[in-house]
Amino acid sequence: MPYDERLVSPMRQDLTRIGFKELKNAAEVEEGINNKKGTTLVVVNSVCGCAAGMARPGVALSLNNLVLPDHLMTVFAGQDIEAVAKVRSMIPEIPPSSPSVLLFKDGKLLWALQRFEIEGHTASDVARKLTAAYEAYCSKEAVTT
């Protein structure tokens, strides 16, 4: 049963107001990830405390970096059931995790930050991990083989 949208709406806005596009079904995920050229950051958002205290603030802090992904997308676990299932089907090597942050290039997973790497850390820690990934995979000099 999906979470009540009244509860989730402010949590969605934490990301949409800083430029993330919501993907709410499988077709939108296909278009937003598989059909985009360049790098795409996907945040699997959640209602949990580590999403509120570490993941979303860390993601926001990371966007102050000079090197950034080309596209910013988000799906909401427990709400956008079809979209989350589609994202997870694209990354079978990564166990289901929310919150999590995924970095794709041309539809291929390059890097993942899972809940166990977010929970118990600070938003600044999360931002540092993300900016390191941006530097490694999103710059023109990045090697993404």
DAWOWO-V230947 format. One record per run of one state. SS is the DSSP state (@ for helix, = for strand, . for the rest). FROM is the first residue (numbers start at 0). TO is the last residue. Records with the same first field share a line. If there is no record, write none. Layout:
BEGIN
SS=FROM-TO ; FROM-TO
END
This chain:
BEGIN
.=0-3 ; 16-19 ; 22-24 ; 34-37 ; 45-47 ; 62-69 ; 76-79 ; 90-98 ; 105-106 ; 113-113 ; 118-121 ; 137-144
@=4-15 ; 25-33 ; 48-61 ; 80-89 ; 114-117 ; 122-136
==20-21 ; 38-44 ; 70-75 ; 99-104 ; 107-112
END
